[in-house]
């Protein structure tokens, strides 16, 4: 509708400045020293939702960080869209690699550089401004609810209980999430699924104290060496995961789906150049898009032990540690994968070390049916906004709460993301194109229009 575009054009500078204010708040959920910032950010989100036209906005305390809920109910007989997002962000480390302060947003070459610019403040804030657009132009066609949490980056540990306790409050017909990416603005796409996640931390102990590597080296097992050997054994020469039973539940994609995925634009040289690598690595027999979408993975996310300070210290360490994550595909589950991974590591641990493992967080994979009304409405919205139909793709990341949304609230999730894989999510110099921000605000109201039409 032209009235939407006119309103958005008139207020676009304010929209952007409001986002920059939100990005200045260091809402790092993983750090206890940022607890006050988390509360400040929740309050700021509440204020903006009220300004956008929500009739009811409330902040709900949890054992962790607060959840912001809002609603605009126009007619009980109309469908209800529940928008999910998160205001918490990843820690910005390593700070020395940022070109500007992570919480001092800078605009350069049409891009906003700041922690949370794309993941997820820039993306969920598009929905706040889309709500304002529809309310102020008197063109909102459905009921709208917002669920903006502060713990997504640490596993949404309290959101599951919140869903169960407030099931009636959150009752909706569809969940709408913008926390994913497109192939490009020239080739728009929709994630029809996201992978699940299993994340563990392991601890290996050898001697009861750090030892002199000259006096004891060669006679006592080095925990770092042993742990490295254990981890290296988890992939074979074809980069296939060696854990027995790991692939038992994996749904193998059809030739038709693989052919459709192959149609997505992809320039391998550009991909390598962007990452600064000379060659790619992955499971033999699969393309890059398949490795990051339809196949499960196992990655070492961190490993440490011994002396890592300046200079030299000839030490044989007492302990070594590692963080390991697996990305899962249908029909794998977090619980089973955790069990398989931990039991296998216990089995291969040699007798001259002690092995311990603890579970961090995770979530099951999720798929959106492409023949559903929800997906069709999103695809039509993008087609109208971009002038071409979106390509359905599988996202490599994880949004752990999506499977729980369906089991508790009984409705499907649609991913309507406007980020790019090159936006440095979780890395220094995270960015978000201003064009993408505005394009999201332009596109989202079309989803409401077509969803309302298709539900009738």
Beta strands, then each sheet from edge to edge (+ up, - down):
strand 1: 56-60
strand 2: 67-72
strand 3: 80-86
strand 4: 106-108
strand 5: 111-113
strand 6: 143-149
strand 7: 174-177
strand 8: 181-182
strand 9: 189-194
strand 10: 196-205
strand 11: 211-212
strand 12: 297-305
strand 13: 315-316
strand 14: 319-328
strand 15: 354-363
strand 16: 366-367
strand 17: 391-395
strand 18: 412-415
strand 19: 419-420
strand 20: 431-433
sheet 1: 1+ 2- 6+ 3+ 7+ 18+
sheet 2: 4+ 5- 20+
sheet 3: 8+ 19+
sheet 4: 16+ 9- 17-
sheet 5: 12+ 14- 10+ 15-
sheet 6: 11+ 13-
end
